[in-house]
Amino acid sequence: MAHTRPHLAFSGVTARQIHDGVPTTTPLEAVVQRPHNYRSGPLVTVRQVRTLATRTVNGHRVVPPVGAVGDLLAEDSATARAFLERHYAGREGNATLAADLAAMGPLPPALRTLLASASIASDSKSEQTLARALKARGITLTQNFPLGHYHWDFAIPHAKILIDLDSFRYHAALADGENERTFVIDRWKANDGARRGWLVLHYTGECVYRHLDRVVEQVADTVTWRTGNRRTRSTPPALLPCEVAPPWTWHHTLRAAGHAVTEPPFFSNEELRAMGVEPGSPEDPNLA
């Protein structure tokens, strides 16, 4: 088809199948830039478009991922978002998406909304989960953010907050010393971010999977504090419910490792009320 219809590019479901490396189904979906035109048939449906951005994937001329989800926006935005997150993942995700958007025409509002909620440039599922949750709270962020010699999992530039998600296994000691090297680099990375005037927050993947609400609460409250007026910024923020009790009394990893109180009561009534839980209610962890 590339020889008989050189101006044609695959779009829609066909483009998604090619990007995903799965077999294509018929009728194929394709677009062609005006003034060129090709007749549709039983095996291929062709539309004319004003602006056409393309790339070559496995020898096929296709629209970029961000241009291949238009038919999903109204009915299956979750599938569209997951597709974009797969194909704009990793350190080059932001730059690749920016280049694709620059080559396209004006974006439909629904696609802009979808991109605003998607986790672009993630390196892991835990990063995707946290990015989606923070964006759902209205927090504008950048993933895989370059600063100095380093890249940060998240940056919230308007509040000058940096966030990294660390893996325990990633930092566990290995005989070859590689993880010790990473551990040392991460100490200097955090120091570098702080000395550049950014506030640094660290969490683990387990924090995200087990305690997402507490992570989001702490990040959101820190953003509010950092973006307040000069008087409020000069005063430390009030303790959150998740900060009243130390993490070894409630964090899943620490409790599972045996570093926590093993018999109820796990929390005092004062601690429960500070967390917004009424003693004796179904949410009371002392009754779990």
Sequence and secondary structure as in RCSB ss.txt:
>XXXX:A:sequence
MAHTRPHLAFSGVTARQIHDGVPTTTPLEAVVQRPHNYRSGPLVTVRQVRTLATRTVNGHRVVPPVGAVGDLLAE
DSATARAFLERHYAGREGNATLAADLAAMGPLPPALRTLLASASIASDSKSEQTLARALKARGITLTQNFPLGHY
HWDFAIPHAKILIDLDSFRYHAALADGENERTFVIDRWKANDGARRGWLVLHYTGECVYRHLDRVVEQVADTVTW
RTGNRRTRSTPPALLPCEVAPPWTWHHTLRAAGHAVTEPPFFSNEELRAMGVEPGSPEDPNLA
>XXXX:A:secstr
 TTT TTEEE HHHHHHHHHT    SSEEEEEETT      SSEEEEEES    EEETTEEE  GGGS GGGTTT
 HHHHHHHHHHHT STTHHHHHHHHHHHS    HHHHHHHHHS TT SSHHHHHHHHHHHHTT   EEEEEETTE
EEEEEEGGGTEEEEEE HHHHS  TTSHHHHHHHHHHHHHHHHHHTT EEEEEEHHHHHHHHHHHHHHHHHHHHH
HTS HHHHTS     HHHHS GGGT HHHHHTT S  SS  S HHHHHHTT  TTSTT GGG 
